[in-house]
Amino acid sequence: MKSSAYTGILVLINSLLLLTLLGVVPFAWILRDGLGPDSVKSNGLEALIRAFNTFYAGPALLCLGGLHFLVRHILNKQAGRRSKESFPFLILLSGALFGGLTLVLMAFMFT
């Protein structure tokens, strides 16, 4: 693929990452305890876990962050700048990202 295609993909990933970070995660944090008179207050690790799982914002954020670093590595490699990561590490990272995205999408489909 051309470098410009990877740059376009990186722009898309960064946009989705920013939207998730600034739009979805704060909304999930507000909704984690519920709204109205039936709301409960949670704090600490329980609050983080509930916010992480609300709208699957946490797994989506982690997958988008991983994709960002993977595309950046490809762009750096095409530009001739060497990276310290080895090839098997990138294959393992790609498989983990694919598995994570698959789990997130399946969770959306079945809930």
Stockholm file with secondary structure:
# STOCKHOLM 1.0

chainA/1-111         MKSSAYTGILVLINSLLLLTLLGVVPFAWILRDGLGPDSVKSNGLEALIRAFNTFYAGPALLCLGGLHFLVRHILNKQAGRRSKESFPFLILLSGALFGGLTLVLMAFMFT
#=GR chainA/1-111 SS CCHHHHHHHHHHHHHHHHHIIIIIHHHHHHHTTCSGGGCCCCCTHHHHHHHHHGGGHHHHHHHHHHHHHHHHHHHHHHTTCCCSCCHHHHHHHHHHHHHHHHHHHHHHHHC
#=GC SS_cons         CCHHHHHHHHHHHHHHHHHIIIIIHHHHHHHTTCSGGGCCCCCTHHHHHHHHHGGGHHHHHHHHHHHHHHHHHHHHHHTTCCCSCCHHHHHHHHHHHHHHHHHHHHHHHHC
//
